[in-house]
Amino acid sequence: MAQGGAGIAKRLGTLLSGLLECGGFCGIIFGWASLVFVLKDLGYFQELCQPSANLTDLPGCSRQDEEFSLVFTIGSFMNNFMTFPTGFIFDRFGTTVARLVAISLYTGGTLLVAFSTPALAVLLFPAMSMLSVGGMLLILTNTQVGNLFGKYRSIIITLYNGAFDSSSAIFLIVKVLYERGLSLRTMFLFMAACSAWHLLRTLFLMPRSRIPYPLPPAYNYGLRCPGRSQSYRTYEEKRPPEETGPEETPLEPSAPTGAGDVPTVSFRACVCSALFAWHVVWLSVMQLRHYLFIGTLNPLLQHLARGDTRLVSTYTNAFAVTQLCGVLCAPWNGFILDRHKRGKTPRPEGAEPLLPLRGQRRLPGHRVPPTALWEAVRAGHGAVGAGGPAAVPLCHPGARATRRGPLLRERGADCRGAGGLRQSRGGGPQVPPASQGSGGGRHPPHSPPQRREPH
């Protein structure tokens, strides 16, 4: 890291603190099954239960289960519905403003749960919605931390998403501590006090606007001395292309010097595309299945266990433990993605031939795909030597020049008409037509020249 930039200790501190933040606060609403067990034991919405006619039957608490399901449904709906507005806030106002909004929502949600009672159970509706939206906005600002680690960017992002899924185990901890005698109010007041830690991390370990990608050297973030330039555009414009690695290549190529503006796809065209529409449908179905299972798990266990509270508690704990596996499984997706992107490094056109020249040996580790060989054979190409940096398309006499050989041709290389071959415009001797004899006559297209007997 260049002098004046964020060192490895600061970047690792940002990474680990963000991992703790995502794993401890962002997705706790998905541990709803564990919290419902505590709320039922405290008597929330207990007045909705109807006493049974027989002593052997369970009381009819279907309306209570419906109320709890409604609380989770509204909270999970806000988790998805508010992603677009929160993304706009993040893009428009930057990291600091977005995180301050998230911290305010999260603190308000924890305080509402802490001061709720069975008589004020209605406070659960805004509380769960605020916890859901605040947590989503926190992880949205944390995903940019992957930009600090270059070629490991995808691994960091998926690690954070796995921690987001595993944070549902926080309500399991709340349930276990409640069974040990700790009150619900005390635990949620402690979670509200943790907002001070979120605020300190926002000031010292997060940027004011956004972390750029690719990351320029000497880039720093957090509170620093006033007057230091925070602009990185000047460096990016002067950065030579050979310093750009495979993982730091921009997603879209920049316009060449002296050329017009590169046509871009509008936001409306992206939203109205079939790919985006089917992706939204697929994600909606997956999310609906996920939320339906979590929201109905407690009443399902109550029905299957015939009201045995200890058995319901055991299976609720087992489900919450399985949710911890998200932080272990998700980084594998990022590892595969990083390896895949590293294998697709862009290669300058004409820098290296796909097929070796005649008389040259293939370099170790170079492999020619069979499909490229087949395309070369079908197109009638071959390696012709002559010392050029790449193979030149071979055109048979009388054949028209073809464009089916982009894998073999060099920039500027072309075929002469029925006469034969011409080397690239960049230099090199021209190859005379094979069909011309010493006397300047022409032979038929496919007949070899006659052999002369020595006198």
VEXDOSE-830069 format. One record per residue (C-alpha): residue number from 0; x, y, z. Coordinates in steps of 0.5 Angstrom, whole numbers, plus 500, padded with zeros to 3 digits. Example, Ala and Ser with C-alpha at 12.3 -4.5 7.8 and 13.67 -1.06 7.14 Angstrom:
REM residues 2
atom nr=0 | x=525 | y=491 | z=516
atom nr=1 | x=527 | y=498 | z=514
This chain:
REM residues 455
atom nr=0 | x=500 | y=500 | z=500
atom nr=1 | x=503 | y=507 | z=498
atom nr=2 | x=505 | y=512 | z=503
atom nr=3 | x=499 | y=515 | z=506
atom nr=4 | x=494 | y=510 | z=505
atom nr=5 | x=490 | y=505 | z=509
atom nr=6 | x=495 | y=500 | z=512
atom nr=7 | x=493 | y=493 | z=512
atom nr=8 | x=492 | y=493 | z=520
atom nr=9 | x=486 | y=498 | z=518
atom nr=10 | x=483 | y=494 | z=513
atom nr=11 | x=483 | y=488 | z=517
atom nr=12 | x=480 | y=492 | z=523
atom nr=13 | x=475 | y=494 | z=518
atom nr=14 | x=474 | y=487 | z=515
atom nr=15 | x=473 | y=484 | z=522
atom nr=16 | x=469 | y=489 | z=525
atom nr=17 | x=464 | y=489 | z=519
atom nr=18 | x=464 | y=481 | z=520
atom nr=19 | x=462 | y=482 | z=527
atom nr=20 | x=457 | y=487 | z=525
atom nr=21 | x=453 | y=483 | z=520
atom nr=22 | x=453 | y=477 | z=524
atom nr=23 | x=451 | y=480 | z=530
atom nr=24 | x=446 | y=485 | z=528
atom nr=25 | x=444 | y=486 | z=521
atom nr=26 | x=439 | y=479 | z=520
atom nr=27 | x=437 | y=478 | z=527
atom nr=28 | x=429 | y=478 | z=524
atom nr=29 | x=430 | y=471 | z=521
atom nr=30 | x=431 | y=468 | z=528
atom nr=31 | x=424 | y=470 | z=529
atom nr=32 | x=422 | y=463 | z=531
atom nr=33 | x=427 | y=463 | z=537
atom nr=34 | x=424 | y=470 | z=539
atom nr=35 | x=417 | y=468 | z=538
atom nr=36 | x=418 | y=462 | z=544
atom nr=37 | x=420 | y=468 | z=549
atom nr=38 | x=414 | y=472 | z=547
atom nr=39 | x=409 | y=467 | z=548
atom nr=40 | x=412 | y=465 | z=554
atom nr=41 | x=411 | y=472 | z=557
atom nr=42 | x=404 | y=472 | z=554
atom nr=43 | x=404 | y=477 | z=548
atom nr=44 | x=397 | y=476 | z=545
atom nr=45 | x=395 | y=471 | z=550
atom nr=46 | x=388 | y=474 | z=550
atom nr=47 | x=387 | y=472 | z=543
atom nr=48 | x=387 | y=465 | z=545
atom nr=49 | x=381 | y=461 | z=547
atom nr=50 | x=380 | y=456 | z=552
atom nr=51 | x=378 | y=449 | z=550
atom nr=52 | x=372 | y=446 | z=552
atom nr=53 | x=375 | y=439 | z=555
atom nr=54 | x=381 | y=439 | z=559
atom nr=55 | x=385 | y=434 | z=555
atom nr=56 | x=385 | y=439 | z=549
atom nr=57 | x=390 | y=444 | z=547
atom nr=58 | x=387 | y=452 | z=548
atom nr=59 | x=385 | y=455 | z=541
atom nr=60 | x=391 | y=460 | z=540
atom nr=61 | x=390 | y=460 | z=532
atom nr=62 | x=389 | y=467 | z=533
atom nr=63 | x=395 | y=469 | z=537
atom nr=64 | x=399 | y=465 | z=532
atom nr=65 | x=396 | y=469 | z=526
atom nr=66 | x=398 | y=475 | z=530
atom nr=67 | x=405 | y=473 | z=531
atom nr=68 | x=406 | y=471 | z=523
atom nr=69 | x=403 | y=478 | z=521
atom nr=70 | x=408 | y=481 | z=525
atom nr=71 | x=414 | y=477 | z=522
atom nr=72 | x=410 | y=478 | z=515
atom nr=73 | x=410 | y=485 | z=515
atom nr=74 | x=418 | y=486 | z=518
atom nr=75 | x=420 | y=481 | z=512
atom nr=76 | x=416 | y=485 | z=507
atom nr=77 | x=419 | y=491 | z=509
atom nr=78 | x=426 | y=488 | z=509
atom nr=79 | x=425 | y=487 | z=501
atom nr=80 | x=421 | y=493 | z=500
atom nr=81 | x=425 | y=498 | z=503
atom nr=82 | x=432 | y=495 | z=499
atom nr=83 | x=430 | y=500 | z=493
atom nr=84 | x=429 | y=506 | z=497
atom nr=85 | x=435 | y=505 | z=502
atom nr=86 | x=440 | y=503 | z=496
atom nr=87 | x=438 | y=510 | z=493
atom nr=88 | x=440 | y=513 | z=500
atom nr=89 | x=446 | y=510 | z=499
atom nr=90 | x=448 | y=512 | z=492
atom nr=91 | x=445 | y=519 | z=493
atom nr=92 | x=448 | y=521 | z=500
atom nr=93 | x=454 | y=516 | z=501
atom nr=94 | x=456 | y=511 | z=507
atom nr=95 | x=456 | y=516 | z=513
atom nr=96 | x=449 | y=518 | z=512
atom nr=97 | x=446 | y=511 | z=510
atom nr=98 | x=449 | y=508 | z=516
atom nr=99 | x=446 | y=514 | z=521
atom nr=100 | x=439 | y=512 | z=518
atom nr=101 | x=441 | y=505 | z=519
atom nr=102 | x=443 | y=506 | z=526
atom nr=103 | x=437 | y=510 | z=528
atom nr=104 | x=432 | y=505 | z=525
atom nr=105 | x=436 | y=500 | z=529
atom nr=106 | x=436 | y=503 | z=536
atom nr=107 | x=429 | y=505 | z=535
atom nr=108 | x=427 | y=498 | z=534
atom nr=109 | x=431 | y=495 | z=540
atom nr=110 | x=428 | y=500 | z=544
atom nr=111 | x=421 | y=499 | z=542
atom nr=112 | x=422 | y=491 | z=544
atom nr=113 | x=425 | y=493 | z=550
atom nr=114 | x=419 | y=497 | z=553
atom nr=115 | x=414 | y=493 | z=550
atom nr=116 | x=409 | y=489 | z=554
atom nr=117 | x=404 | y=484 | z=553
atom nr=118 | x=399 | y=490 | z=554
atom nr=119 | x=403 | y=494 | z=549
atom nr=120 | x=404 | y=488 | z=544
atom nr=121 | x=402 | y=492 | z=538
atom nr=122 | x=409 | y=495 | z=539
atom nr=123 | x=412 | y=489 | z=536
atom nr=124 | x=410 | y=491 | z=529
atom nr=125 | x=414 | y=498 | z=528
atom nr=126 | x=420 | y=495 | z=532
atom nr=127 | x=421 | y=489 | z=527
atom nr=128 | x=420 | y=493 | z=521
atom nr=129 | x=425 | y=498 | z=524
atom nr=130 | x=430 | y=492 | z=526
atom nr=131 | x=429 | y=489 | z=519
atom nr=132 | x=430 | y=496 | z=515
atom nr=133 | x=436 | y=498 | z=519
atom nr=134 | x=440 | y=491 | z=519
atom nr=135 | x=439 | y=491 | z=511
atom nr=136 | x=442 | y=498 | z=510
atom nr=137 | x=448 | y=496 | z=515
atom nr=138 | x=450 | y=490 | z=510
atom nr=139 | x=449 | y=494 | z=504
atom nr=140 | x=454 | y=499 | z=507
atom nr=141 | x=458 | y=494 | z=509
atom nr=142 | x=459 | y=490 | z=502
atom nr=143 | x=463 | y=495 | z=499
atom nr=144 | x=469 | y=493 | z=504
atom nr=145 | x=470 | y=488 | z=499
atom nr=146 | x=473 | y=493 | z=495
atom nr=147 | x=479 | y=494 | z=499
atom nr=148 | x=482 | y=487 | z=498
atom nr=149 | x=482 | y=487 | z=490
atom nr=150 | x=482 | y=480 | z=488
atom nr=151 | x=479 | y=477 | z=494
atom nr=152 | x=473 | y=482 | z=493
atom nr=153 | x=468 | y=476 | z=492
atom nr=154 | x=470 | y=472 | z=498
atom nr=155 | x=469 | y=478 | z=502
atom nr=156 | x=462 | y=480 | z=500
atom nr=157 | x=459 | y=473 | z=500
atom nr=158 | x=462 | y=472 | z=507
atom nr=159 | x=459 | y=478 | z=509
atom nr=160 | x=452 | y=475 | z=506
atom nr=161 | x=453 | y=469 | z=510
atom nr=162 | x=454 | y=473 | z=516
atom nr=163 | x=448 | y=476 | z=515
atom nr=164 | x=444 | y=470 | z=515
atom nr=165 | x=448 | y=467 | z=521
atom nr=166 | x=446 | y=473 | z=525
atom nr=167 | x=439 | y=470 | z=526
atom nr=168 | x=442 | y=466 | z=532
atom nr=169 | x=442 | y=472 | z=536
atom nr=170 | x=435 | y=471 | z=538
atom nr=171 | x=437 | y=464 | z=540
atom nr=172 | x=442 | y=467 | z=545
atom nr=173 | x=436 | y=471 | z=547
atom nr=174 | x=432 | y=465 | z=548
atom nr=175 | x=438 | y=461 | z=552
atom nr=176 | x=439 | y=467 | z=556
atom nr=177 | x=432 | y=468 | z=558
atom nr=178 | x=431 | y=461 | z=560
atom nr=179 | x=437 | y=462 | z=565
atom nr=180 | x=433 | y=468 | z=568
atom nr=181 | x=435 | y=474 | z=564
atom nr=182 | x=430 | y=479 | z=562
atom nr=183 | x=428 | y=481 | z=555
atom nr=184 | x=428 | y=488 | z=557
atom nr=185 | x=435 | y=488 | z=559
atom nr=186 | x=438 | y=484 | z=553
atom nr=187 | x=435 | y=489 | z=548
atom nr=188 | x=437 | y=495 | z=552
atom nr=189 | x=444 | y=492 | z=551
atom nr=190 | x=443 | y=491 | z=544
atom nr=191 | x=441 | y=499 | z=543
atom nr=192 | x=447 | y=501 | z=547
atom nr=193 | x=451 | y=497 | z=542
atom nr=194 | x=449 | y=503 | z=537
atom nr=195 | x=455 | y=507 | z=540
atom nr=196 | x=460 | y=502 | z=537
atom nr=197 | x=456 | y=502 | z=530
atom nr=198 | x=457 | y=510 | z=531
atom nr=199 | x=464 | y=509 | z=532
atom nr=200 | x=465 | y=504 | z=526
atom nr=201 | x=462 | y=509 | z=522
atom nr=202 | x=467 | y=515 | z=524
atom nr=203 | x=473 | y=511 | z=524
atom nr=204 | x=473 | y=505 | z=519
atom nr=205 | x=468 | y=507 | z=514
atom nr=206 | x=469 | y=512 | z=508
atom nr=207 | x=464 | y=518 | z=508
atom nr=208 | x=462 | y=517 | z=501
atom nr=209 | x=464 | y=510 | z=498
atom nr=210 | x=470 | y=506 | z=497
atom nr=211 | x=472 | y=506 | z=490
atom nr=212 | x=473 | y=500 | z=485
atom nr=213 | x=479 | y=499 | z=483
atom nr=214 | x=482 | y=501 | z=489
atom nr=215 | x=487 | y=506 | z=488
atom nr=216 | x=494 | y=506 | z=492
atom nr=217 | x=494 | y=511 | z=497
atom nr=218 | x=487 | y=511 | z=498
atom nr=219 | x=485 | y=512 | z=506
atom nr=220 | x=478 | y=513 | z=509
atom nr=221 | x=475 | y=515 | z=516
atom nr=222 | x=477 | y=521 | z=520
atom nr=223 | x=484 | y=524 | z=518
atom nr=224 | x=487 | y=530 | z=518
atom nr=225 | x=483 | y=536 | z=514
atom nr=226 | x=486 | y=539 | z=508
atom nr=227 | x=488 | y=532 | z=505
atom nr=228 | x=485 | y=531 | z=498
atom nr=229 | x=480 | y=525 | z=498
atom nr=230 | x=479 | y=525 | z=490
atom nr=231 | x=482 | y=519 | z=487
atom nr=232 | x=479 | y=521 | z=480
atom nr=233 | x=486 | y=524 | z=478
atom nr=234 | x=490 | y=518 | z=479
atom nr=235 | x=485 | y=513 | z=476
atom nr=236 | x=485 | y=518 | z=469
atom nr=237 | x=493 | y=517 | z=469
atom nr=238 | x=494 | y=510 | z=471
atom nr=239 | x=497 | y=506 | z=466
atom nr=240 | x=493 | y=500 | z=463
atom nr=241 | x=499 | y=495 | z=464
atom nr=242 | x=498 | y=496 | z=472
atom nr=243 | x=491 | y=494 | z=472
atom nr=244 | x=490 | y=487 | z=474
atom nr=245 | x=485 | y=482 | z=472
atom nr=246 | x=481 | y=483 | z=478
atom nr=247 | x=481 | y=491 | z=478
atom nr=248 | x=479 | y=491 | z=470
atom nr=249 | x=473 | y=495 | z=470
atom nr=250 | x=466 | y=492 | z=468
atom nr=251 | x=465 | y=496 | z=462
atom nr=252 | x=471 | y=499 | z=458
atom nr=253 | x=472 | y=506 | z=457
atom nr=254 | x=471 | y=510 | z=451
atom nr=255 | x=478 | y=510 | z=447
atom nr=256 | x=481 | y=517 | z=446
atom nr=257 | x=478 | y=521 | z=441
atom nr=258 | x=472 | y=517 | z=440
atom nr=259 | x=465 | y=519 | z=441
atom nr=260 | x=461 | y=517 | z=447
atom nr=261 | x=460 | y=509 | z=448
atom nr=262 | x=453 | y=508 | z=448
atom nr=263 | x=450 | y=505 | z=455
atom nr=264 | x=444 | y=502 | z=457
atom nr=265 | x=439 | y=506 | z=460
atom nr=266 | x=436 | y=504 | z=467
atom nr=267 | x=429 | y=504 | z=465
atom nr=268 | x=432 | y=499 | z=459
atom nr=269 | x=435 | y=494 | z=465
atom nr=270 | x=429 | y=494 | z=469
atom nr=271 | x=424 | y=493 | z=463
atom nr=272 | x=429 | y=487 | z=461
atom nr=273 | x=427 | y=480 | z=461
atom nr=274 | x=433 | y=478 | z=465
atom nr=275 | x=431 | y=482 | z=470
atom nr=276 | x=424 | y=481 | z=470
atom nr=277 | x=426 | y=473 | z=471
atom nr=278 | x=431 | y=474 | z=476
atom nr=279 | x=426 | y=478 | z=480
atom nr=280 | x=421 | y=472 | z=480
atom nr=281 | x=426 | y=467 | z=482
atom nr=282 | x=428 | y=471 | z=488
atom nr=283 | x=421 | y=473 | z=490
atom nr=284 | x=419 | y=465 | z=490
atom nr=285 | x=425 | y=463 | z=494
atom nr=286 | x=424 | y=469 | z=499
atom nr=287 | x=417 | y=467 | z=499
atom nr=288 | x=419 | y=460 | z=501
atom nr=289 | x=424 | y=462 | z=506
atom nr=290 | x=419 | y=467 | z=510
atom nr=291 | x=413 | y=462 | z=510
atom nr=292 | x=418 | y=457 | z=513
atom nr=293 | x=420 | y=461 | z=518
atom nr=294 | x=414 | y=465 | z=520
atom nr=295 | x=410 | y=458 | z=521
atom nr=296 | x=415 | y=454 | z=524
atom nr=297 | x=413 | y=455 | z=531
atom nr=298 | x=406 | y=454 | z=530
atom nr=299 | x=408 | y=447 | z=526
atom nr=300 | x=412 | y=445 | z=532
atom nr=301 | x=407 | y=446 | z=537
atom nr=302 | x=402 | y=442 | z=533
atom nr=303 | x=407 | y=436 | z=532
atom nr=304 | x=409 | y=436 | z=539
atom nr=305 | x=402 | y=437 | z=542
atom nr=306 | x=404 | y=443 | z=546
atom nr=307 | x=410 | y=440 | z=549
atom nr=308 | x=414 | y=446 | z=551
atom nr=309 | x=420 | y=443 | z=552
atom nr=310 | x=420 | y=439 | z=546
atom nr=311 | x=418 | y=445 | z=542
atom nr=312 | x=424 | y=449 | z=545
atom nr=313 | x=429 | y=443 | z=543
atom nr=314 | x=427 | y=443 | z=536
atom nr=315 | x=427 | y=451 | z=536
atom nr=316 | x=434 | y=451 | z=538
atom nr=317 | x=436 | y=446 | z=533
atom nr=318 | x=433 | y=450 | z=527
atom nr=319 | x=437 | y=456 | z=530
atom nr=320 | x=444 | y=452 | z=530
atom nr=321 | x=443 | y=450 | z=523
atom nr=322 | x=442 | y=457 | z=521
atom nr=323 | x=449 | y=459 | z=523
atom nr=324 | x=452 | y=455 | z=517
atom nr=325 | x=451 | y=461 | z=513
atom nr=326 | x=457 | y=464 | z=515
atom nr=327 | x=461 | y=457 | z=513
atom nr=328 | x=458 | y=456 | z=506
atom nr=329 | x=457 | y=463 | z=503
atom nr=330 | x=464 | y=464 | z=502
atom nr=331 | x=465 | y=458 | z=497
atom nr=332 | x=461 | y=462 | z=492
atom nr=333 | x=465 | y=468 | z=493
atom nr=334 | x=472 | y=463 | z=492
atom nr=335 | x=469 | y=460 | z=486
atom nr=336 | x=467 | y=467 | z=483
atom nr=337 | x=474 | y=470 | z=484
atom nr=338 | x=477 | y=464 | z=481
atom nr=339 | x=473 | y=464 | z=475
atom nr=340 | x=474 | y=471 | z=474
atom nr=341 | x=482 | y=471 | z=475
atom nr=342 | x=481 | y=465 | z=469
atom nr=343 | x=478 | y=470 | z=464
atom nr=344 | x=484 | y=476 | z=464
atom nr=345 | x=483 | y=480 | z=458
atom nr=346 | x=488 | y=479 | z=453
atom nr=347 | x=490 | y=485 | z=448
atom nr=348 | x=488 | y=483 | z=441
atom nr=349 | x=494 | y=481 | z=437
atom nr=350 | x=499 | y=480 | z=443
atom nr=351 | x=499 | y=472 | z=443
atom nr=352 | x=497 | y=467 | z=438
atom nr=353 | x=492 | y=462 | z=439
atom nr=354 | x=496 | y=457 | z=435
atom nr=355 | x=504 | y=457 | z=434
atom nr=356 | x=507 | y=459 | z=428
atom nr=357 | x=510 | y=454 | z=423
atom nr=358 | x=517 | y=451 | z=426
atom nr=359 | x=515 | y=454 | z=433
atom nr=360 | x=514 | y=450 | z=440
atom nr=361 | x=508 | y=451 | z=444
atom nr=362 | x=510 | y=454 | z=450
atom nr=363 | x=509 | y=450 | z=457
atom nr=364 | x=502 | y=451 | z=460
atom nr=365 | x=499 | y=454 | z=453
atom nr=366 | x=493 | y=450 | z=451
atom nr=367 | x=489 | y=450 | z=445
atom nr=368 | x=482 | y=449 | z=445
atom nr=369 | x=479 | y=443 | z=441
atom nr=370 | x=473 | y=448 | z=438
atom nr=371 | x=478 | y=453 | z=436
atom nr=372 | x=482 | y=448 | z=432
atom nr=373 | x=476 | y=446 | z=429
atom nr=374 | x=474 | y=453 | z=427
atom nr=375 | x=481 | y=454 | z=424
atom nr=376 | x=480 | y=448 | z=420
atom nr=377 | x=473 | y=449 | z=417
atom nr=378 | x=475 | y=456 | z=416
atom nr=379 | x=481 | y=454 | z=412
atom nr=380 | x=487 | y=457 | z=416
atom nr=381 | x=494 | y=455 | z=418
atom nr=382 | x=500 | y=458 | z=421
atom nr=383 | x=505 | y=461 | z=415
atom nr=384 | x=511 | y=463 | z=419
atom nr=385 | x=514 | y=469 | z=416
atom nr=386 | x=516 | y=472 | z=423
atom nr=387 | x=510 | y=475 | z=425
atom nr=388 | x=507 | y=476 | z=432
atom nr=389 | x=501 | y=472 | z=430
atom nr=390 | x=499 | y=467 | z=425
atom nr=391 | x=496 | y=470 | z=419
atom nr=392 | x=490 | y=467 | z=415
atom nr=393 | x=491 | y=462 | z=410
atom nr=394 | x=487 | y=463 | z=403
atom nr=395 | x=487 | y=458 | z=398
atom nr=396 | x=488 | y=461 | z=391
atom nr=397 | x=481 | y=463 | z=388
atom nr=398 | x=478 | y=464 | z=395
atom nr=399 | x=475 | y=470 | z=398
atom nr=400 | x=477 | y=473 | z=404
atom nr=401 | x=474 | y=471 | z=410
atom nr=402 | x=472 | y=474 | z=417
atom nr=403 | x=471 | y=467 | z=420
atom nr=404 | x=478 | y=467 | z=423
atom nr=405 | x=478 | y=472 | z=429
atom nr=406 | x=482 | y=467 | z=433
atom nr=407 | x=488 | y=467 | z=429
atom nr=408 | x=488 | y=473 | z=425
atom nr=409 | x=493 | y=479 | z=428
atom nr=410 | x=490 | y=486 | z=428
atom nr=411 | x=491 | y=489 | z=421
atom nr=412 | x=492 | y=482 | z=417
atom nr=413 | x=488 | y=481 | z=411
atom nr=414 | x=488 | y=476 | z=405
atom nr=415 | x=490 | y=478 | z=398
atom nr=416 | x=485 | y=476 | z=393
atom nr=417 | x=486 | y=470 | z=388
atom nr=418 | x=493 | y=471 | z=388
atom nr=419 | x=495 | y=469 | z=395
atom nr=420 | x=497 | y=471 | z=402
atom nr=421 | x=500 | y=478 | z=404
atom nr=422 | x=503 | y=479 | z=411
atom nr=423 | x=500 | y=484 | z=416
atom nr=424 | x=501 | y=491 | z=415
atom nr=425 | x=505 | y=492 | z=421
atom nr=426 | x=511 | y=489 | z=417
atom nr=427 | x=514 | y=483 | z=415
atom nr=428 | x=516 | y=480 | z=408
atom nr=429 | x=510 | y=478 | z=403
atom nr=430 | x=509 | y=471 | z=401
atom nr=431 | x=509 | y=470 | z=394
atom nr=432 | x=503 | y=466 | z=391
atom nr=433 | x=505 | y=458 | z=391
atom nr=434 | x=501 | y=458 | z=384
atom nr=435 | x=506 | y=462 | z=380
atom nr=436 | x=512 | y=458 | z=377
atom nr=437 | x=519 | y=461 | z=375
atom nr=438 | x=517 | y=463 | z=368
atom nr=439 | x=511 | y=468 | z=371
atom nr=440 | x=506 | y=463 | z=368
atom nr=441 | x=500 | y=461 | z=372
atom nr=442 | x=498 | y=453 | z=374
atom nr=443 | x=491 | y=451 | z=375
atom nr=444 | x=488 | y=453 | z=382
atom nr=445 | x=489 | y=446 | z=385
atom nr=446 | x=495 | y=443 | z=380
atom nr=447 | x=502 | y=443 | z=383
atom nr=448 | x=507 | y=446 | z=379
atom nr=449 | x=511 | y=441 | z=374
atom nr=450 | x=518 | y=438 | z=376
atom nr=451 | x=524 | y=440 | z=372
atom nr=452 | x=529 | y=434 | z=370
atom nr=453 | x=536 | y=436 | z=371
atom nr=454 | x=540 | y=436 | z=364
